[in-house]
């Protein structure tokens, strides 16, 4: 199995070319293939946008279904950044990423029939950003964050102390949006 096949399996529970081995009907195989095609188009477009706009480099993509071939409950992307960052900037970056990803997902008409709900919301998105040194790929140490993570409506921030990742803060997506709004209003 190649890496594309592995990601397809993670995304939908279906492997291209293996439909009959999993007992899928021809319609389920077709639905899975189209779901993979459209979700890949959206994810790759978003990845390119984040690379250009925010210098975020994709290191993984995937998603999760509901046990039915060709139906997505979540979409996920992991990024690497080579910049040290604090919680305030990480919050702003994560919210921007989630909102831009949602715009692309919800604008893709062909993908909508393969989503558990439309429009997709922040509860359907999983974005990880790992803050690392470019050459060594080691996590950047404190005071910078090592990881910022938005998963199904919860945002978490972690630091790395050369041995362990430690969660330093967690907030709901709605709380993060409110904090971001307050920060923006103070700057005006």
Protein Blocks (a to p, Z undefined) as FASTA:
>chain_A
ZZklmmmmmmnopaehilmmnopafklmmmmmmmmmmmmmmmmmmmmmmmmmnopacfbd
cdddehighiafbdcdddddfbdcdfklmmmmmmmmmmmmmmmmmmmmmlmmmpfbdcdd
fklpccddddddfklopacddfbdfbdcdeehiacddddehjaccdfbdcdfklmmmmmm
mmmmmmZZ
